[in-house]
């Protein structure tokens, strides 16, 4: 996929021009009759992603109110489009022989590989080497992070994937069921994570997908709930966004992480979208 016209990846785009172009794209996306994958939908979102990964000095918190409202709308539209794209591909893959050998057909597969490699490296650097039990909250119909982690990095870990969408879990479990060994280590649970309590204490490491908790208030509630029930000394990896990437995903601020020990915050500068925030629930000593 090419970068937006007239800009190389190395050049910095001005805040004014960036906002103007993103607002134009938001207007075009808002007028779409459907967010399901199509030539037009794919083209608009490809352009948006490339625009949001250009180097810029934009300060998301300083944006005027009308741009903040547009940003929230764009995050919602992008999230819905991403859900449709994942569902279409996972449904297709669940019907072909050896679907796990064809994951690279998904348009953003390489991006997920890079993100998983980055996250595993950050976990390793902070002493999380081979966790036994892992939870992924908001796994969706294409649980690529769980699959990549389970097959390449955490080869003995058990993964529980939580999602509120039954259809998403259904197609995801069909893909995983094509591999007997992986199926033994991977479970799919349909529920709202706010209804999961004591079970959260079973996990050494919990991943929180970027689109779990779309507003800041909702994200803080979820973070507080997970912190309350997860084990002392347990690790939580939260996906966030910085700069123009925050037009695609919600931002997790440090002050949203009350009660956690912040271990690492990493903001990518390549084509990976999500920032990684690694925190730990402190161990209380008597």
ABEGO torsion letter per residue (X at the ends): XBBBBGBBAABBBBAAAAAAAAAAAAAAAAABABABBBAAAAAAAAAAAAAAABBBABBAAABBAAAAAAAAAAAAAAAAAAAAAAAAAAAAAAABBGAAAAAAABAAAAAAAAAAAAAAAAAAAAGBABBABBBBBGAEABBAAAAAAAAAABAABBBBBBBABAAAAAAAAAAAAABAAAAAABBBBBBBAAABBAAAAABABBBBBAABGABAAAAAAAAAAAAAABBBGBBBBBBBBBEAAAAABBBBBAAAABGBBBABBBBBABABABBBBBBBBBBBBX
